[in-house]
Amino acid sequence: MKSERSLVLLFGALLAGMAVAALTVFVPDAWHHSVDSAIYILTSRSLAAGEGLTYLGRPFFVRPPGLPFLLQPFAAEPVDFHALALLVQGFAVLSFATVALAMRRVHRPALALLVAFLYAANTLTVEAFGEVLAEFPFTALFFLGLWLASPCRDGRQPRLPRALLGALFLAASCYFRTVGVIVIPGLVLVDLFRRDGRRWQGLLLAGVVALAVAPWIVHGQRASAESERPSTQLLMYSYSTAMFHTDPRDPDSPVVDLDGWIKRLQDNAMTVGDALSHAFFATPSGRDKVIEPTLSGYTALALTALCALYALVTRRSLLDWYLAAYGVIVLTYFTFVDRLLVPAMPLVLSAIVYTVTRLARLGAKGAEAALHREAQAATLLCGLLMVVGAFGIEGFLRPPDRHDEINFEADRAISDWVRQNTRPGETIMHEKGAIIGLLSGRTTYTWRNLPRPWPEGAPDVDWILIGPREADLELAVSHAAVETLHVPVPWFRDRDAPVRFYHMKKRK
């Protein structure tokens, strides 16, 4: 149809424009500094140094090694943060393409391009641009695997060699984000409920993914035997501990009971709804306001859930099975941050586009009229979400938030002092341990995840740095210090604020 070709050209051009923008105007000049990003870079250095995947001298098994492996050429001191941002953006653009390919398995070409464009221009995606995290590499590889391994839109299974290659890409994605393993039961279920074809193929593909991921799982189990229990330097001991135990740092803590699951579901429903409302209604994100129940959040969550359920019941694709499982995990996990939705946004948008276009066809007389209505609905949906997405893009291009800018200036100043006034072998403790460690080149611990008040369970260090903000442990630290230095660093209202550098006596 002429309208179909026109939509392919329109949505394809929009997607190409976002790809060009992602590699030019959306490449940040500065590092989006975060603890998670710093840990990825530090673990890449341990790999490059031949120490294996380690953090602070201990085996690191919380996150898979895919991203640290990729970062090795860029992680040496001094870190080339611009090159890191370009690497991340390259995977973001690759994810645009693989999402478009994967959506061909459940949508016509025009709608597949529409889903890919809406994912690329979505507020949550744009806000993740340039962040040195695993979301975009995972998404790129995962949807490439889905494209190769999923049945065609007419229900035909892919040829076995192609499907096996897809299973390998799905396994490769699990080395960037462990959550990819939940595709394994989906591979089995999609073919198990078939009425024709090779019903065993899904089981074979699931076995290939499981076998390919097994070395990392085995490594994690072995490494956990050498790890401190509970963890004092990481927010969680392991993903399974975080998922099923009351204390994410302690695998020996009690398992979550029914009340705990209900509490998680309530809290996460509120914050996930807030993120979806931010993405689809241009409301402020959780980073900009105090999280509290909102009508827009629950409306966004309810509409998304209804579309996902409708797609699961009526088309039952591998994408729908995975979205259902992903949704359960996100709603019952011990915490939630917006970026957890980024790899799921193509699936969410696919369910929305599918539902809207199917509803638009109702009552149409004849196939041509139905396709015309579908094209109108797709164009209208694209326009509406583009308007919403424009708010996210405008916010991204705005000058950096002064609060974040000042925090990073303070972190830089603290790290510069540490580099200039401490010996390479000395150890540090600071609230933002990984960030200060990366910027200063010194081994730096954090007190943020100590299960009990300092000094119980805390590592023995040469210096403890506190400030500009106050910290609960400061009184105890000041009494134990052998020397105290006050160093001014940039802070709010263009004034300097003192950071307290406590020189500690080594404990025996």
N, C-alpha and C positions, 0 to 999 in steps of 0.2 A: 504494500500500500504506500501511496505517496506520503501520507501523514506519518507512517512508521519510519520511512527514510528521513523525513524532515526532523523527527524527534531524535533519531540516531545522530544526525549531524549536530543538532542543537546540544544534546546532552554530552556528546563526545567532545564538542568544542569547549563546553563549560568545564569538563573534567580535565582536558588538556591545559586550559587556562589555570586551573588550580595547581596542576603539576608544575607548571612553569613558575607560578608564584611561590610554591613551596620551596623551590630551589633558589629563589632570588630574594624577594621582599620578606619572606617569612623566616629566613635564616637569622637567628638572633646573634647580636654582636657579643653578648656576655653569656657566661655560663649560668644556666638555670640551676643555681646551687641548691642541692638537697642532700640529705644523708644517704638516701638510696643510691643516687647518682654517684656520690663520692665512693661508696662501697664498691660499686661496679668497677670504677676506675682503679681503685686500690687492689682489688682482686685480680684485675687484668695485669697489674704490675707483678703480682706474685707469680702469675703464670709465665710472664715474660722472663722473670728471674730464675725460672726452673724450680720454683718452690711448690708447684702445684697450685690448686685453688685454695688459698689460705687467706685469712683475715686476722690481723693482730697475732700472727704466729700460730693460729689454730686452723684446723681443717674447716673450710667453709662449705656448707651443704644446704643452706637454706634456699638459695636461688641457683638455678642451673648455670652451667659454665658458658653457654652460647655467647652472650653479650660480652663477658670479660675476654673471651677468646678473640672476638672481633675487634675489641678496643686496643689490643696490644700494640699495634704500630703507632697509636696516637697518645698513649698513656704515659710515656716517659717524661721525666721532668726536663724542662717546663712543659706542662700539659698544653697542647694546642686545642683550646676549647672551640675555636671556630671550625677546625677540621672535624672535631667530634660532632658538632651541630650539623655540619654538612653530611656526615655519615648517617646520622639519624634521619635527616630529611630525605636522603636518598632512599632509605628503606620506607619512609612514609609514602613517597611517590611510587615505589614498587608495590606497596600495599594497595594504592589506588587501582593499579592495573590488575593485580591478582583478585581483588574484590570484584572488579568488573567481569573477569573471566569466570569466577565461581558463580556469580549471579546468573550467568547464562544457563546454568543447570536448572534453574527454577523460574527464570523470567525470559521474556522475549528480549532481543538485543537492545532495544531502546530503553526498556525498563531496567535492564541490567546496568546500563550506563548511568541511568538516573540514580539508582541505589548507590553506585560507586561515587558519583558526584556529591550526593547528599552526605555520604560518609566523609568525603574529603573536605567539604565546606562546613561540616558540623562544628558547633562551638567547642565541644569536648575534644574533637580531633585537633582543631586549630590551637587550642590551649596547650596541647601536648607537643606541638612542634618544637624541635630543638632540645627537648629534654633528653638527657643521656640515660634512657631507660629502655626496657626490653619490649615495650608495647608494639612499636612499629615493625621491628624485625620479626616478632612472633606473628603478627597479623599478616605480613607479606607471605611468609612461608606457610602458615596455616591455610590461608585461602587458596594458595597455589595447590596445596595438597587436596583441598576440597574439590577444586576444579577437576583435577585429574582422577580422583577416586569416586566422585559422586555419580549416581545414575543421571542419564540425560533427562531433559524436560519431558520427553515422551515416555519415560520409564525404562528405556533400554540401559542395561549395564555397560559401563566402559569396558573396553578390551582389557584382558587380565594384565598384560605387561604395563599398560598405561595406569591401571588401578594400583599395581604394585609400586610404581614410581610415585604415585600420589601418596601411598602409605608411608613411603620413606620421607617425603616432604612433611607429612603430618608429624612423624616422629622427630624430624629435625626441629620443627617448631616447638616441641616439648622441651628441647634443650635451651629455649629462651624463656618460656613460661610453662611451668609444670601443669597448669590448669588444662593444657591441651590434651592431657591423657583422658579426659572425660569424653573425648570423641570415640574411644574404643568401644564402649557398649552401643553407641549410636551406629557404628559401622555394622555391628552384628544385627541390631534391630531392623535397620532399613532393609536388609536382604532377607531376614528371617520371615518378615511378613509379606514377602513377594509371592505372587501366584504363579510366576513363571521365571525362567532364567536360572542362573547359577546361585541358588540360595545359600550355598556354602562360601561364596566369594567374600561376603562381609566378614565371616569368621576368620578366613585366611588373612584378610587385610588387617583385622584387629590383632591377630597373632603377630604379624610383621611389625606393627607399631609397638606392641608390648615388648617384643624381643629387642627392638632397636633402642627402646628407652630403658630396658632393664639394667644396662651397665651403670647408668647414673643412679638408679634406685639402689642398686647394690652398694655403690660407692657411698651414697648417703647413709645407709645403714651402718657400714663399717666406720665411716667418719664420726658418726654420732657416738660411737663407743669411746672416742678420744675427746669428746667435747664436754665442757663443764655443764653440770646440771645443778640448778637452773642456769640459763644463760644470763650473763650480766652485761654483755656488750651489744646484744641484738634484741630487737623488739620481740622476736619469737625464736623458739628453739628449732622448730621445723613447721612445715605447713600442716602436718597431721596434728601436732600438738596444738597449734593455733586453732585448728578447726574443731577439735573434740575435747580439749581440756579447758578448765576454768582459767588457768594462768598460761598464756601463750608461750611464756619463757620456760615453763617447767613441765617436762613430760611426766613427772611423778605427781602432779597436782590432780585433784579429782576430775572426773569427766563431767561434761556439761549435762545437767539434769533437764527435765522437761521445762521447768520455769526459766532456766537459762536459755533454752532454745527459743521460747516464746519472747523473752526479753530481746534477744538478738534480732528476731524477726521484726519486732516492733521498731527497734532502733534503726535497723537497716532499711526497712520499708520507707521510713521517713527520709533518710539521707539519700537513698537511691531515687526516690520520688523527687527530691530537691534537685538532684543532678539532671534527671530527665526533664524537669520543668525548665531548668537552665538551658538545656539543649533545644527544647521544642517551643518554649514560650518566652525565651529571653528574659527570664526572671533572674535576680541575683543568685550567684552560686553560693555554696556553703562557705567558700573562702571569703565572701564579702559580707556575710551577715551571720547572726547567731542562728544556729540550726533550731528550728521549731516546726511543729506540724503546720503545713500550709495546704489550702484547698488546691492550689495549682500543682503542688507536688503529688498529692494523692490522685488528682485527676490524671496527671501525666503517667503515673505508675499504673493506674487502672486501665487507661486506654492502651498503653503498651502491652499490658498483660492480656487484654482481650484480643488484640491483634495477633500476639504470639500464639495464644491458645487456638484461635481460629485457623491460623496457618498450620499449626501442628495437626489439628484434627482433619483438615481438608486436603492438605498436600503431603504431609508426613515425610518431608525430605530430611536428609541428614543434617542440613542446616537448622531445621526446626527442632530436631532431637537435641542437637548441641545447645541451642539457645535455651531450651527448657532446663537442661542440666546446669548450664552456666547460671541461669537465674536462681536456681535453688541454692547453689553455692554462694553467690553474692549476697543473697538474702539471709543466709545463716552463718556467714563468716564472722570472725570475732571483731572485725572493723570494716570500714568502707572508705575509700577515697575515689574521687571522680574518675581518675585515669583507669580504674578497673573496668569501666564501661567501654573504653575505647575499642578493644578488640571485638566487643559484642555489638557495637553500633551498626555495622553492616547487616547483621542478622536482625536486629531490631527494625532497622529501616526497610529491610526486605519484607518483613512481616507486615509493616504498615503499608508499604506500596502495594503488596499483594492484596491486603484487605480492602484498601480504598478502591483499587481498580476493579476488584471483583464486585464490590457493591455498586460501582458506577455502571456495570453491565446489566444490572437487574432491570428488567422491563424493556430492554432494547429489542427491537424487532429486526432480527437478522444479524448475521455475523459481522457485516460491514458496519452497521449501526453500533453494535457492541464495541467494536474496535475503536470507532470514533469517540464514543463516550469514554472509553478507557484512556485514549490519548488526551482528551480534555481534562480528565481527572488527574492524570500524571503531570500535565503541564501546570495545572492549578496548584497541586501539592508541591511541585518544584518551586514555583514562585513564592508560595507562603513560607516554605522552609528556608529559601534563599534570603528573604527579608529578615527572618529570625537570625540566620547565620551571619548576616551582615553586622549585627550587634557584636557577636563574638569576634569577628575579624577586625572590626574597628577597635575593640578593646585590646586586642593583641598588638595592633600597630601603634597604640597610644604609648607615650613615654613610660618607662618602667615605674611601677608603683614606688613612691618615695620610701615607704616602709621597708620593702624588700631591698631597695637600693642601699639604704642606710645599713641594714643588717649585713649585706654583703661587704660594704665598706669596712664595717667593724670587724668582720671575720678576716678580711685581708690585713687590716692593721694588726690584729692580734697575731696572725700567722707570721707576718713580717718580723714582729718583735721576737717571737719564738725562734725563728730561723737565725736571727742575728745575735741572740743572747743566750742560746742554749747549745750544748754540744750535741753532735749527731746521735750519740748513744743514749741521751736522756729521754725519759718518757714523760708524757703530759696527760692531764685529764681536763676535759672541757665538756660542757653540755653537748656541743655539736662535734663530738669526737672525730667522726670520719671526715667532716669538712675541714676542720683545722688540721688534721693529719695530712690530708691531701695537699692543702695550700702551704703548709709549713715544712713538709718533708720529715716530720718527726712522728714517732709512734704515739698515737693519741687515743686515749680511752674516753669513755663517757660515763657519767653517773646517772644518766637518764633512765636506764633500764635495770638499775640495781634493785633486787627484790626486797632488800631491807635497808634501813638508813645507813649512810656512810659512817664508819669505814667497813662495816661488816660485809664481807663478800667482795669488797672493792679491790682492784689490782693495786699493787705497790708502785707508786710513781714518784718522779722527782719534782714535778710542778703540778699544782692544781690552779686553773685559771677560772675566775668567776667574774661575770659582768659583761656588759654594763648592767644587765638585769640582776636582781637579787636571786639567791638560791637558798633553799632550806638548809643545805649542808654547810653553809658558810661559817656559822658560829663554831661548829665542831672543827672545821678545817683551820680556822684562824687560831684556835687554841693549840692545834697540833703542829702548826707551821713553825719553822725556825727563822724564816725571813718573809717579810711582806713588802711587795713593790706595787705602787699605783702607777699605771700607765694610761695616759689619756688616748682615747680612740674616738673617731667621728661618731656622732649620735644625733638625736633628734634636734630640730630647730637650729641646725648647723652649729651646735655646740659640742665640745668634747665631753666625754663621760669617762670616769676612771674604770679600768679593768684591774681587778686585784689579782696579782700574780703571787701565789703562795708557794714558797720554796719548802718542800717537805723533807723531813728526815725519814730515811728508809726504815720501814718496819721490819722487825726480825721475825 
